[in-house]
Amino acid sequence: ELLVVNAQHLKAVPGRKTDVSDAEWIAQLLAHGLLRASFVPPASVREVRELTRYRTSLVRDRARTLNRLQKVVEGANIKLANVVTDINGVSARLMLEGLVAGHRDTQQLANLAKGRLKEKREQLVEALSGRLKPHQSFLIAEHLAQIDYLEGTIERLSQQVEERLHP
């Protein structure tokens, strides 16, 4: 009988463990039923685990990219995060895309606000009155593109997981 055994469990069993006698010792432990087989999940479970681990990694990457985006925006003295709750929300995204496109009229950018954020128009005008340099505009565009890519991949991974969990 072939077993996959947890090395930590094997170390917990008393006995000598040298390179020379290790194989014999393990065979004796197996013969006497002292080794417990590790759980090896079925292929379908391993697939879902692999997909969800990768998805988790991408969610972390998206959070890091959002933090980098926030840092670039703050470096341009644009205090958008002081007014909006989500720098990647619909309104903030429209304003950032407007800045990248070269629009510098803060009144016009503040008019892009949607929903309840329209009530904070005066604050938005003040928050958007920074000095965006060309390299910062480029970095914002790159970060937004990276966020779009990550969100698309996360969505596709989520669909794959759902299909495997609920065929």
DSSP file (Angstrom, degrees, kcal/mol; ACC not computed):
  #  RESIDUE AA STRUCTURE BP1 BP2  ACC     N-H-->O    O-->H-N    N-H-->O    O-->H-N    TCO  KAPPA ALPHA  PHI   PSI    X-CA   Y-CA   Z-CA
    1    1 A E              0   0    0      0, 0.0     2,-0.5     0, 0.0     0, 0.0   0.000 360.0 360.0 360.0 133.3    0.0    0.0    0.0
    2    2 A L        -     0   0    0      2,-0.0     2,-0.4     0, 0.0     0, 0.0  -0.814 360.0-175.5 -97.6 130.0    1.3    3.4   -1.0
    3    3 A L        -     0   0    0     -2,-0.5     2,-0.6    34,-0.0    33,-0.0  -0.951  26.1-143.9-126.3 144.8    0.9    6.3    1.5
    4    4 A V        -     0   0    0     -2,-0.4    34,-3.9    34,-0.3     2,-0.4  -0.952  32.6-166.6-100.2 120.5    1.6   10.0    1.4
    5    5 A V  B     -A   37   0A   0     -2,-0.6     2,-0.4    32,-0.2    32,-0.1  -0.891  24.4-115.6-117.2 138.7    2.7   10.8    5.0
    6    6 A N     >  -     0   0    0     30,-0.5     4,-2.0    -2,-0.4     3,-0.3  -0.566  20.4-143.4 -68.8 124.6    3.0   14.1    6.6
    7    7 A A  H  > S+     0   0    0     -2,-0.4     4,-2.1     1,-0.2     5,-0.2   0.836  99.9  57.5 -62.1 -33.1    6.7   14.6    7.5
    8    8 A Q  H  > S+     0   0    0      1,-0.2     4,-1.1     2,-0.2    -1,-0.2   0.896 107.1  48.2 -64.1 -39.1    5.8   16.4   10.7
    9    9 A H  H  > S+     0   0    0     -3,-0.3     4,-0.8     1,-0.2     3,-0.2   0.899 109.6  53.0 -66.4 -40.3    3.8   13.3   11.8
   10   10 A L  H >< S+     0   0    0     -4,-2.0     3,-0.7     1,-0.2    -2,-0.2   0.881 107.1  51.6 -63.4 -39.1    6.7   11.1   10.9
   11   11 A K  H 3< S+     0   0    0     -4,-2.1    -1,-0.2     1,-0.2    -2,-0.2   0.787 102.5  61.1 -68.1 -26.8    9.1   13.1   13.0
   12   12 A A  H 3< S+     0   0    0     -4,-1.1    -1,-0.2    -3,-0.2    -2,-0.2   0.729  84.6  89.9 -74.5 -20.3    6.8   12.9   16.0
   13   13 A V  S << S-     0   0    0     -4,-0.8    16,-0.0    -3,-0.7    22,-0.0  -0.637  88.4-114.5 -78.0 129.8    7.1    9.1   16.0
   14   14 A P        +     0   0    0      0, 0.0     2,-0.2     0, 0.0    -1,-0.1  -0.268  66.6  86.5 -66.5 150.9   10.0    8.1   18.3
   15   15 A G  S    S-     0   0    0     -4,-0.1     2,-0.2     2,-0.0    10,-0.0  -0.698  78.1 -61.2 142.2 168.4   13.0    6.4   16.8
   16   16 A R        -     0   0    0     -2,-0.2     2,-0.4     5,-0.1     9,-0.1  -0.569  38.8-164.1 -83.8 144.2   16.3    7.1   15.1
   17   17 A K        +     0   0    0     -2,-0.2     2,-0.3     8,-0.0    -1,-0.0  -0.730  27.4 143.5-132.0  83.0   16.3    9.0   11.9
   18   18 A T     >  -     0   0    0     -2,-0.4     4,-1.5     1,-0.1    -2,-0.0  -0.774  60.7-109.3-112.0 164.4   19.6    8.8    9.9
   19   19 A D  T  4 S+     0   0    0     -2,-0.3     4,-0.5     1,-0.2    -1,-0.1   0.858 116.1  50.5 -60.3 -35.4   20.0    8.7    6.2
   20   20 A V  T  4 S+     0   0    0      1,-0.2     4,-0.3     2,-0.1     3,-0.2   0.937 121.5  28.0 -71.8 -47.4   21.1    5.0    6.4
   21   21 A S  T  > S+     0   0    0      1,-0.2     4,-2.5     2,-0.1     5,-0.2   0.462  95.0  94.7 -96.2  -1.1   18.3    3.6    8.5
   22   22 A D  H  X S+     0   0    0     -4,-1.5     4,-2.6     1,-0.2     5,-0.2   0.922  85.3  46.9 -59.6 -48.8   15.5    6.0    7.6
   23   23 A A  H  > S+     0   0    0     -4,-0.5     4,-2.2    -3,-0.2    -1,-0.2   0.910 114.4  47.4 -62.8 -42.8   14.0    3.9    4.8
   24   24 A E  H  > S+     0   0    0     -4,-0.3     4,-2.3     2,-0.2    -1,-0.2   0.917 112.4  50.0 -63.6 -42.8   14.0    0.7    7.0
   25   25 A W  H  X S+     0   0    0     -4,-2.5     4,-2.5     2,-0.2    -2,-0.2   0.908 110.5  48.7 -63.4 -43.6   12.5    2.5    9.9
   26   26 A I  H  X S+     0   0    0     -4,-2.6     4,-2.4     1,-0.2    -1,-0.2   0.904 110.5  51.9 -63.8 -40.9    9.7    4.0    7.8
   27   27 A A  H  X S+     0   0    0     -4,-2.2     4,-2.4    -5,-0.2    -2,-0.2   0.901 110.2  48.7 -62.7 -40.4    9.0    0.6    6.4
   28   28 A Q  H  X S+     0   0    0     -4,-2.3     4,-1.9     2,-0.2    -2,-0.2   0.920 110.4  50.8 -65.2 -43.1    8.8   -0.9    9.9
   29   29 A L  H  <>S+     0   0    0     -4,-2.5     5,-2.9     1,-0.2     6,-0.5   0.912 112.4  47.2 -60.1 -41.9    6.5    1.9   11.0
   30   30 A L  H ><5S+     0   0    0     -4,-2.4     3,-1.3     1,-0.2    -1,-0.2   0.903 109.1  53.9 -65.6 -41.7    4.2    1.3    8.0
   31   31 A A  H 3<5S+     0   0    0     -4,-2.4    -1,-0.2     1,-0.3    -2,-0.2   0.837 111.1  46.0 -62.5 -32.7    4.2   -2.5    8.6
   32   32 A H  T 3<5S-     0   0    0     -4,-1.9    -1,-0.3    -5,-0.1    -2,-0.2   0.377 116.0-114.5 -92.6   4.1    3.1   -2.0   12.2
   33   33 A G  T < 5S+     0   0    0     -3,-1.3    -3,-0.2    -4,-0.2    -2,-0.1   0.778  76.7 129.5  73.0  26.8    0.4    0.5   11.2
   34   34 A L      < +     0   0    0     -5,-2.9     2,-0.4    -6,-0.2    -4,-0.2   0.496  49.5  83.2 -92.8  -3.5    2.0    3.5   13.0
   35   35 A L        -     0   0    0     -6,-0.5     2,-0.5    -5,-0.1   -25,-0.0  -0.849  66.1-151.0-103.1 136.9    1.9    5.8   10.0
   36   36 A R        -     0   0    0     -2,-0.4   -30,-0.5   -30,-0.1     2,-0.1  -0.903  20.6-121.5-106.9 129.3   -1.2    7.8    9.2
   37   37 A A  B     -A    5   0A   0     -2,-0.5   -32,-0.2   -32,-0.1     2,-0.1  -0.412  26.3-120.2 -69.3 140.8   -1.9    8.7    5.6
   38   38 A S        -     0   0    0    -34,-3.9     2,-0.5    -2,-0.1   -34,-0.3  -0.461  31.2-102.0 -75.9 153.6   -2.3   12.4    4.8
   39   39 A F        -     0   0    0     -2,-0.1    -1,-0.1     1,-0.0   -34,-0.0  -0.672  35.0-169.8 -77.2 122.8   -5.5   13.6    3.3
   40   40 A V        -     0   0    0     -2,-0.5     3,-0.1    -3,-0.0     6,-0.0  -0.947  20.0-136.9-113.2 108.8   -5.1   14.1   -0.5
   41   41 A P        -     0   0    0      0, 0.0     5,-0.1     0, 0.0     0, 0.0  -0.213  28.4 -93.1 -65.2 155.8   -8.1   16.0   -1.7
   42   42 A P    >>  -     0   0    0      0, 0.0     4,-2.2     0, 0.0     3,-0.6  -0.193  40.6-101.5 -63.2 162.2   -9.8   14.9   -5.0
   43   43 A A  H 3> S+     0   0    0      1,-0.2     4,-2.4     2,-0.2     5,-0.2   0.850 120.9  56.7 -55.6 -39.1   -8.7   16.6   -8.2
   44   44 A S  H 3> S+     0   0    0      1,-0.2     4,-2.0     2,-0.2    -1,-0.2   0.891 108.8  46.2 -63.6 -38.3  -11.8   18.8   -8.3
   45   45 A V  H <> S+     0   0    0     -3,-0.6     4,-2.6     2,-0.2    -1,-0.2   0.898 111.2  52.1 -69.9 -40.3  -11.0   20.2   -4.8
   46   46 A R  H  X S+     0   0    0     -4,-2.2     4,-2.4     2,-0.2    -2,-0.2   0.888 108.7  51.7 -62.7 -38.1   -7.4   20.8   -5.8
   47   47 A E  H  X S+     0   0    0     -4,-2.4     4,-2.4     2,-0.2    -2,-0.2   0.938 110.8  46.5 -63.1 -47.0   -8.5   22.7   -8.9
   48   48 A V  H  X S+     0   0    0     -4,-2.0     4,-2.7     1,-0.2     5,-0.2   0.904 112.3  51.4 -63.3 -41.1  -10.8   25.0   -6.9
   49   49 A R  H  X S+     0   0    0     -4,-2.6     4,-2.5     2,-0.2    -1,-0.2   0.921 110.1  48.8 -61.3 -44.1   -8.1   25.5   -4.3
   50   50 A E  H  X S+     0   0    0     -4,-2.4     4,-2.0     1,-0.2    -2,-0.2   0.920 113.5  46.9 -63.1 -43.6   -5.5   26.5   -7.0
   51   51 A L  H  X S+     0   0    0     -4,-2.4     4,-2.4     1,-0.2    -2,-0.2   0.917 113.8  47.0 -64.4 -43.6   -8.0   28.9   -8.6
   52   52 A T  H  X S+     0   0    0     -4,-2.7     4,-2.6     2,-0.2    -2,-0.2   0.863 110.5  52.6 -70.2 -34.2   -9.0   30.5   -5.3
   53   53 A R  H  X S+     0   0    0     -4,-2.5     4,-2.0    -5,-0.2    -1,-0.2   0.918 111.7  46.2 -65.2 -41.7   -5.4   30.9   -4.2
   54   54 A Y  H  X S+     0   0    0     -4,-2.0     4,-2.2    -5,-0.2    -2,-0.2   0.905 111.9  51.5 -66.1 -40.4   -4.5   32.6   -7.5
   55   55 A R  H  X S+     0   0    0     -4,-2.4     4,-2.3     1,-0.2    -2,-0.2   0.919 108.6  51.2 -61.0 -44.3   -7.6   34.8   -7.1
   56   56 A T  H  X S+     0   0    0     -4,-2.6     4,-2.0     1,-0.2    -1,-0.2   0.897 108.7  51.9 -59.6 -41.4   -6.6   35.8   -3.6
   57   57 A S  H  X S+     0   0    0     -4,-2.0     4,-2.1     1,-0.2    -1,-0.2   0.901 110.3  48.0 -62.4 -41.6   -3.2   36.7   -4.9
   58   58 A L  H  X S+     0   0    0     -4,-2.2     4,-2.6     2,-0.2    -2,-0.2   0.859 107.3  55.3 -69.6 -34.8   -4.7   38.9   -7.6
   59   59 A V  H  X S+     0   0    0     -4,-2.3     4,-2.1     2,-0.2    -1,-0.2   0.908 109.3  48.1 -63.0 -40.3   -7.0   40.6   -5.1
   60   60 A R  H  X S+     0   0    0     -4,-2.0     4,-2.3     2,-0.2    -2,-0.2   0.907 110.2  51.8 -65.0 -40.8   -3.9   41.5   -3.0
   61   61 A D  H  X S+     0   0    0     -4,-2.1     4,-2.5     1,-0.2    -2,-0.2   0.902 108.4  51.5 -61.1 -41.1   -2.2   42.8   -6.2
   62   62 A R  H  X S+     0   0    0     -4,-2.6     4,-2.6     2,-0.2    -1,-0.2   0.916 109.3  49.9 -62.6 -42.6   -5.2   45.0   -6.9
   63   63 A A  H  X S+     0   0    0     -4,-2.1     4,-2.0     2,-0.2    -2,-0.2   0.908 111.5  48.7 -62.9 -41.5   -5.1   46.4   -3.4
   64   64 A R  H  X S+     0   0    0     -4,-2.3     4,-2.2     2,-0.2    -2,-0.2   0.906 111.4  49.8 -64.2 -40.9   -1.4   47.2   -3.8
   65   65 A T  H  X S+     0   0    0     -4,-2.5     4,-2.6     1,-0.2    -2,-0.2   0.895 109.0  51.7 -66.2 -39.5   -2.0   48.8   -7.1
   66   66 A L  H  X S+     0   0    0     -4,-2.6     4,-2.5     2,-0.2    -1,-0.2   0.895 109.6  50.5 -62.2 -39.1   -4.8   50.9   -5.7
   67   67 A N  H  X S+     0   0    0     -4,-2.0     4,-2.0     2,-0.2    -2,-0.2   0.895 110.4  49.1 -65.6 -39.4   -2.4   52.0   -2.9
   68   68 A R  H  X S+     0   0    0     -4,-2.2     4,-2.2     2,-0.2    -2,-0.2   0.911 110.7  50.9 -64.6 -41.5    0.2   53.0   -5.5
   69   69 A L  H  X S+     0   0    0     -4,-2.6     4,-2.5     1,-0.2    -2,-0.2   0.932 109.4  50.5 -59.1 -46.6   -2.4   54.9   -7.4
   70   70 A Q  H  X S+     0   0    0     -4,-2.5     4,-2.7     1,-0.2    -1,-0.2   0.889 108.9  52.3 -59.3 -40.4   -3.4   56.8   -4.3
   71   71 A K  H  X S+     0   0    0     -4,-2.0     4,-2.2     2,-0.2    -1,-0.2   0.901 109.9  47.6 -65.3 -41.0    0.3   57.6   -3.6
   72   72 A V  H  X S+     0   0    0     -4,-2.2     4,-1.1     2,-0.2    -2,-0.2   0.924 112.8  48.9 -65.2 -43.9    0.7   59.1   -7.1
   73   73 A V  H ><>S+     0   0    0     -4,-2.5     5,-2.1     1,-0.2     3,-0.6   0.921 112.7  47.4 -62.0 -44.5   -2.5   61.1   -6.8
   74   74 A E  H ><5S+     0   0    0     -4,-2.7     3,-2.0     1,-0.2    -1,-0.2   0.872 106.0  59.5 -64.2 -36.2   -1.4   62.4   -3.3
   75   75 A G  H 3<5S+     0   0    0     -4,-2.2    -1,-0.2     1,-0.3    -2,-0.2   0.772 101.9  53.7 -63.5 -25.2    2.1   63.2   -4.8
   76   76 A A  T <<5S-     0   0    0     -4,-1.1    55,-2.2    -3,-0.6    -1,-0.3   0.331 120.5-113.7 -87.6   6.4    0.3   65.5   -7.3
   77   77 A N  T < 5S+     0   0    0     -3,-2.0     2,-0.7     1,-0.2    -3,-0.2   0.794  71.1 142.1  63.8  31.3   -1.3   67.2   -4.3
   78   78 A I      < -     0   0    0     -5,-2.1     2,-0.5    -6,-0.1     3,-0.3  -0.921  35.3-165.7-102.2 114.5   -4.7   66.0   -5.4
   79   79 A K    >   +     0   0    0     48,-1.7     3,-1.3    -2,-0.7     4,-0.4  -0.269  37.7 137.9 -98.8  46.5   -6.7   65.1   -2.2
   80   80 A L  G >>  +     0   0    0     -2,-0.5     4,-2.6    47,-0.3     3,-1.7   0.850  65.6  62.2 -60.6 -37.5   -9.4   63.1   -3.9
   81   81 A A  G 34 S+     0   0    0     -3,-0.3    -1,-0.3     1,-0.3    -2,-0.1   0.704  93.3  64.8 -66.3 -18.6   -9.4   60.4   -1.2
   82   82 A N  G <4 S+     0   0    0     -3,-1.3    -1,-0.3     1,-0.1    -2,-0.2   0.716 115.1  29.3 -73.6 -19.4  -10.3   63.0    1.4
   83   83 A V  T <4 S+     0   0    0     -3,-1.7     2,-0.2    -4,-0.4    -2,-0.2   0.798 115.2  57.7-108.0 -43.5  -13.7   63.5   -0.3
   84   84 A V     <  -     0   0    0     -4,-2.6     3,-0.2     1,-0.1    -1,-0.1  -0.620  65.1-147.0 -92.8 151.6  -14.5   60.1   -2.0
   85   85 A T  S    S+     0   0    0      1,-0.2     2,-0.5    -2,-0.2    -1,-0.1   0.756  89.5  38.5 -85.9 -25.3  -14.8   56.9   -0.1
   86   86 A D    >   -     0   0    0      1,-0.1     3,-2.0     2,-0.0     6,-0.4  -0.953  60.9-162.2-132.3 113.3  -13.4   54.7   -2.9
   87   87 A I  T 3  S+     0   0    0     -2,-0.5     9,-0.1     1,-0.3    -1,-0.1   0.693 100.0  48.3 -65.4 -17.3  -10.6   55.9   -5.1
   88   88 A N  T 3  S+     0   0    0      4,-0.1    -1,-0.3    -3,-0.1   -22,-0.0   0.226  89.0 118.6-105.6  12.0  -11.7   53.2   -7.6
   89   89 A G  S <> S-     0   0    0     -3,-2.0     4,-2.6     1,-0.1     5,-0.2  -0.180  81.7 -97.4 -72.1 171.5  -15.4   54.2   -7.5
   90   90 A V  H  > S+     0   0    0      2,-0.2     4,-2.2     1,-0.2     5,-0.2   0.927 121.1  41.8 -58.6 -50.5  -17.3   55.4  -10.5
   91   91 A S  H  > S+     0   0    0      2,-0.2     4,-2.3     1,-0.2    -1,-0.2   0.942 116.8  46.7 -65.9 -48.5  -17.0   59.1   -9.8
   92   92 A A  H  > S+     0   0    0     -6,-0.4     4,-2.7     1,-0.2     5,-0.2   0.894 111.9  52.7 -61.0 -39.3  -13.4   59.0   -8.7
   93   93 A R  H  X S+     0   0    0     -4,-2.6     4,-2.7     1,-0.2    -1,-0.2   0.917 108.2  49.7 -63.7 -43.6  -12.5   56.9  -11.7
   94   94 A L  H  X S+     0   0    0     -4,-2.2     4,-2.0    -5,-0.2    -1,-0.2   0.908 112.6  48.0 -61.0 -41.7  -14.2   59.4  -14.1
   95   95 A M  H  X S+     0   0    0     -4,-2.3     4,-2.3     2,-0.2    -2,-0.2   0.910 112.1  48.3 -66.8 -42.2  -12.3   62.2  -12.5
   96   96 A L  H  X S+     0   0    0     -4,-2.7     4,-2.5     2,-0.2    -2,-0.2   0.912 111.6  49.7 -64.7 -41.7   -9.0   60.4  -12.7
   97   97 A E  H  X S+     0   0    0     -4,-2.7     4,-2.0     1,-0.2    -1,-0.2   0.872 109.6  52.8 -64.3 -35.6   -9.6   59.5  -16.3
   98   98 A G  H  <>S+     0   0    0     -4,-2.0     5,-2.4    -5,-0.2     4,-0.4   0.907 109.1  49.0 -63.5 -42.3  -10.4   63.2  -17.0
   99   99 A L  H ><5S+     0   0    0     -4,-2.3     3,-1.3     1,-0.2    -2,-0.2   0.918 111.0  49.5 -62.5 -43.9   -7.1   64.2  -15.4
  100  100 A V  H 3<5S+     0   0    0     -4,-2.5    -1,-0.2     1,-0.3    -2,-0.2   0.865 105.6  57.9 -63.4 -35.6   -5.2   61.7  -17.4
  101  101 A A  T 3<5S-     0   0    0     -4,-2.0    -1,-0.3    -5,-0.2    -2,-0.2   0.553 126.0-101.7 -73.2  -6.7   -7.0   63.0  -20.6
  102  102 A G  T < 5S+     0   0    0     -3,-1.3     2,-0.4    -4,-0.4    -3,-0.2   0.455  72.1 145.1 103.5   1.5   -5.6   66.4  -19.8
  103  103 A H      < +     0   0    0     -5,-2.4    -1,-0.3    -6,-0.2    -2,-0.1  -0.600  13.4 167.2 -75.1 127.2   -8.6   68.1  -18.3
  104  104 A R        +     0   0    0     -2,-0.4     2,-0.8    25,-0.0    -1,-0.1   0.428  37.0 113.4-120.1  -2.9   -7.5   70.5  -15.6
  105  105 A D     >  -     0   0    0      1,-0.2     4,-2.3     2,-0.1     5,-0.2  -0.619  51.3-161.5 -73.8 108.6  -10.6   72.5  -15.0
  106  106 A T  H  > S+     0   0    0     -2,-0.8     4,-2.5     1,-0.2    -1,-0.2   0.819  87.8  56.0 -64.9 -31.4  -11.6   71.5  -11.5
  107  107 A Q  H  > S+     0   0    0      2,-0.2     4,-1.5     1,-0.2    -1,-0.2   0.934 110.0  45.4 -63.4 -45.9  -15.2   72.7  -11.9
  108  108 A Q  H  4 S+     0   0    0      1,-0.2     4,-0.3     2,-0.2    -2,-0.2   0.903 114.0  48.8 -65.1 -42.0  -15.6   70.5  -15.0
  109  109 A L  H >< S+     0   0    0     -4,-2.3     3,-1.5     1,-0.2    -1,-0.2   0.899 108.9  53.0 -65.3 -40.5  -14.0   67.5  -13.2
  110  110 A A  H >< S+     0   0    0     -4,-2.5     3,-1.6     1,-0.3    -1,-0.2   0.804  98.5  65.5 -65.5 -28.4  -16.1   68.0  -10.1
  111  111 A N  T 3< S+     0   0    0     -4,-1.5    -1,-0.3     1,-0.3    -2,-0.2   0.629  86.0  72.7 -68.4 -11.9  -19.2   67.9  -12.4
  112  112 A L  T <  S+     0   0    0     -3,-1.5    -1,-0.3    -4,-0.3    -2,-0.2   0.553  71.9 120.1 -77.6  -7.3  -18.4   64.3  -13.2
  113  113 A A    <   -     0   0    0     -3,-1.6     2,-0.3    -4,-0.1     8,-0.0  -0.276  50.3-154.3 -61.2 142.7  -19.5   63.3   -9.7
  114  114 A K    >   -     0   0    0      4,-0.0     3,-1.5     3,-0.0     4,-0.2  -0.808  47.1 -15.6-115.9 157.3  -22.4   60.8   -9.5
  115  115 A G  G >  S-     0   0    0     -2,-0.3     3,-1.5     1,-0.3     4,-0.2  -0.160 127.2  -5.7  57.7-135.6  -25.0   60.1   -6.9
  116  116 A R  G >  S+     0   0    0      1,-0.3     3,-1.3     2,-0.2     4,-0.3   0.675 121.7  75.3 -69.8 -17.6  -24.5   61.4   -3.4
  117  117 A L  G X  S+     0   0    0     -3,-1.5     3,-1.5     1,-0.3    -1,-0.3   0.719  78.1  75.4 -68.3 -19.0  -21.0   62.7   -4.2
  118  118 A K  G X  S+     0   0    0     -3,-1.5     3,-1.2     1,-0.3    -1,-0.3   0.822  85.9  63.7 -59.6 -30.0  -22.7   65.6   -6.2
  119  119 A E  G <  S+     0   0    0     -3,-1.3     3,-0.3     1,-0.3    -1,-0.3   0.711  98.3  55.5 -66.7 -19.9  -23.5   67.2   -2.8
  120  120 A K  G <>  +     0   0    0     -3,-1.5     4,-2.4    -4,-0.3    -1,-0.3  -0.017  68.5 126.4-102.2  28.9  -19.7   67.5   -2.1
  121  121 A R  H <> S+     0   0    0     -3,-1.2     4,-2.3     1,-0.2    -1,-0.2   0.880  71.4  51.1 -56.3 -43.7  -19.0   69.5   -5.3
  122  122 A E  H  > S+     0   0    0     -3,-0.3     4,-1.8     1,-0.2    -1,-0.2   0.914 111.5  47.9 -62.5 -42.4  -17.3   72.3   -3.5
  123  123 A Q  H  > S+     0   0    0      1,-0.2     4,-2.7     2,-0.2    -1,-0.2   0.875 110.0  53.3 -65.4 -37.6  -15.0   69.9   -1.7
  124  124 A L  H  X S+     0   0    0     -4,-2.4     4,-2.4     2,-0.2    -2,-0.2   0.910 105.1  53.6 -64.6 -42.0  -14.2   68.1   -4.9
  125  125 A V  H  < S+     0   0    0     -4,-2.3     4,-0.4     1,-0.2    -1,-0.2   0.931 113.7  43.0 -57.8 -45.7  -13.2   71.3   -6.6
  126  126 A E  H >< S+     0   0    0     -4,-1.8     3,-1.0     1,-0.2    -2,-0.2   0.904 113.9  50.7 -67.3 -41.3  -10.8   72.0   -3.8
  127  127 A A  H 3< S+     0   0    0     -4,-2.7   -48,-1.7     1,-0.2   -47,-0.3   0.818 109.4  51.2 -67.6 -30.7   -9.5   68.4   -3.7
  128  128 A L  T 3< S+     0   0    0     -4,-2.4     2,-1.8   -50,-0.2    -1,-0.2   0.470  81.4  98.6 -86.5  -1.6   -8.8   68.3   -7.4
  129  129 A S    <   +     0   0    0     -3,-1.0    -1,-0.2    -4,-0.4     2,-0.1  -0.410  56.4 120.2 -89.0  63.7   -6.8   71.5   -7.5
  130  130 A G  S    S-     0   0    0     -2,-1.8     2,-0.6    -3,-0.0   -53,-0.2  -0.381  70.4-100.2-107.1-169.1   -3.4   69.9   -7.5
  131  131 A R        -     0   0    0    -55,-2.2     2,-0.7    -2,-0.1   -53,-0.1  -0.882  34.1-166.1-120.5  98.8   -0.5   70.0   -9.9
  132  132 A L        -     0   0    0     -2,-0.6   -56,-0.1   -55,-0.1   -59,-0.0  -0.752   7.5-155.0 -89.5 117.3   -0.4   66.9  -12.0
  133  133 A K     >  -     0   0    0     -2,-0.7     4,-2.3     1,-0.1     3,-0.5  -0.510  29.3-107.0 -87.1 159.4    2.9   66.5  -13.8
  134  134 A P  H  > S+     0   0    0      0, 0.0     4,-2.3     0, 0.0     5,-0.2   0.874 119.4  51.7 -55.7 -40.5    3.2   64.5  -17.1
  135  135 A H  H  > S+     0   0    0      1,-0.2     4,-2.2     2,-0.2     5,-0.1   0.861 110.0  50.0 -67.6 -32.6    4.9   61.5  -15.4
  136  136 A Q  H  > S+     0   0    0     -3,-0.5     4,-2.6     2,-0.2    -1,-0.2   0.888 108.9  51.7 -70.7 -38.4    2.2   61.4  -12.7
  137  137 A S  H  X S+     0   0    0     -4,-2.3     4,-2.2     2,-0.2    -2,-0.2   0.917 110.6  49.1 -61.5 -43.3   -0.5   61.4  -15.4
  138  138 A F  H  X S+     0   0    0     -4,-2.3     4,-2.3    -5,-0.2    -2,-0.2   0.925 111.3  49.1 -61.1 -45.4    1.3   58.5  -17.1
  139  139 A L  H  X S+     0   0    0     -4,-2.2     4,-2.8     1,-0.2    -2,-0.2   0.899 109.6  51.5 -63.4 -40.6    1.6   56.6  -13.9
  140  140 A I  H  X S+     0   0    0     -4,-2.6     4,-2.6     1,-0.2    -1,-0.2   0.931 110.3  49.3 -61.4 -44.5   -2.1   57.1  -13.1
  141  141 A A  H  X S+     0   0    0     -4,-2.2     4,-2.2     1,-0.2    -2,-0.2   0.907 112.2  48.4 -61.2 -41.8   -3.0   55.8  -16.5
  142  142 A E  H  X S+     0   0    0     -4,-2.3     4,-2.4     2,-0.2    -2,-0.2   0.915 111.9  48.7 -65.4 -43.1   -0.8   52.8  -16.0
  143  143 A H  H  X S+     0   0    0     -4,-2.8     4,-2.5     2,-0.2    -2,-0.2   0.910 111.0  50.3 -64.0 -41.7   -2.3   52.0  -12.6
  144  144 A L  H  X S+     0   0    0     -4,-2.6     4,-2.3     2,-0.2    -1,-0.2   0.902 111.3  48.8 -63.2 -40.3   -5.8   52.4  -13.9
  145  145 A A  H  X S+     0   0    0     -4,-2.2     4,-2.4     2,-0.2    -2,-0.2   0.904 111.5  49.8 -65.3 -40.5   -5.0   50.0  -16.8
  146  146 A Q  H  X S+     0   0    0     -4,-2.4     4,-2.7     2,-0.2    -2,-0.2   0.900 110.3  50.3 -64.7 -40.7   -3.4   47.5  -14.3
  147  147 A I  H  X S+     0   0    0     -4,-2.5     4,-2.8     2,-0.2     5,-0.2   0.913 110.1  50.5 -63.4 -43.3   -6.5   47.7  -12.1
  148  148 A D  H  X S+     0   0    0     -4,-2.3     4,-2.1     2,-0.2    -2,-0.2   0.927 111.9  47.7 -60.1 -45.0   -8.8   47.0  -15.0
  149  149 A Y  H  X S+     0   0    0     -4,-2.4     4,-2.4     2,-0.2    -2,-0.2   0.940 113.5  47.1 -61.5 -47.7   -6.7   44.0  -16.0
  150  150 A L  H  X S+     0   0    0     -4,-2.7     4,-2.9     1,-0.2     5,-0.2   0.909 111.4  50.6 -62.7 -42.7   -6.7   42.6  -12.5
  151  151 A E  H  X S+     0   0    0     -4,-2.8     4,-2.1     1,-0.2    -1,-0.2   0.884 110.6  49.7 -64.7 -37.3  -10.4   43.1  -12.0
  152  152 A G  H  X S+     0   0    0     -4,-2.1     4,-2.2    -5,-0.2    -1,-0.2   0.921 113.1  46.0 -64.7 -43.9  -11.1   41.4  -15.3
  153  153 A T  H  X S+     0   0    0     -4,-2.4     4,-2.5     2,-0.2    -2,-0.2   0.902 111.4  51.9 -66.4 -40.9   -8.9   38.4  -14.4
  154  154 A I  H  X S+     0   0    0     -4,-2.9     4,-2.4     1,-0.2    -1,-0.2   0.906 110.0  50.0 -61.3 -41.5  -10.4   38.3  -10.9
  155  155 A E  H  X S+     0   0    0     -4,-2.1     4,-2.1     2,-0.2    -2,-0.2   0.919 110.9  48.3 -63.7 -44.2  -13.9   38.2  -12.4
  156  156 A R  H  X S+     0   0    0     -4,-2.2     4,-2.0     1,-0.2    -2,-0.2   0.897 112.1  49.5 -64.3 -39.4  -12.9   35.4  -14.8
  157  157 A L  H  X S+     0   0    0     -4,-2.5     4,-2.5     2,-0.2    -2,-0.2   0.908 108.3  53.2 -64.7 -41.3  -11.4   33.4  -12.0
  158  158 A S  H  X S+     0   0    0     -4,-2.4     4,-2.5     1,-0.2    -2,-0.2   0.900 108.5  50.3 -60.3 -40.4  -14.5   33.8   -9.9
  159  159 A Q  H  X S+     0   0    0     -4,-2.1     4,-2.5     2,-0.2    -1,-0.2   0.898 109.1  51.6 -64.5 -40.2  -16.6   32.5  -12.7
  160  160 A Q  H  X S+     0   0    0     -4,-2.0     4,-1.7     2,-0.2    -2,-0.2   0.915 110.6  48.0 -62.4 -42.7  -14.3   29.4  -13.0
  161  161 A V  H  X S+     0   0    0     -4,-2.5     4,-2.3     1,-0.2     5,-0.2   0.934 111.7  50.0 -63.4 -45.9  -14.6   28.7   -9.3
  162  162 A E  H  X S+     0   0    0     -4,-2.5     4,-2.9     1,-0.2    -2,-0.2   0.903 108.8  52.4 -59.2 -42.7  -18.4   29.1   -9.5
  163  163 A E  H  < S+     0   0    0     -4,-2.5    -1,-0.2     1,-0.2    -2,-0.2   0.859 112.7  45.0 -63.0 -34.9  -18.6   26.7  -12.4
  164  164 A R  H  < S+     0   0    0     -4,-1.7    -1,-0.2    -5,-0.2    -2,-0.2   0.827 116.8  44.3 -78.9 -31.5  -16.6   24.1  -10.5
  165  165 A L  H  < S+     0   0    0     -4,-2.3    -2,-0.2     1,-0.2    -3,-0.2   0.852 128.6  25.7 -79.3 -35.0  -18.5   24.5   -7.3
  166  166 A H     <        0   0    0     -4,-2.9    -1,-0.2    -5,-0.2    -2,-0.1  -0.633 360.0 360.0-129.5  73.6  -22.0   24.5   -9.0
  167  167 A P              0   0    0      0, 0.0    -1,-0.1     0, 0.0    -4,-0.1   0.513 360.0 360.0 -66.5 360.0  -21.7   22.6  -12.3
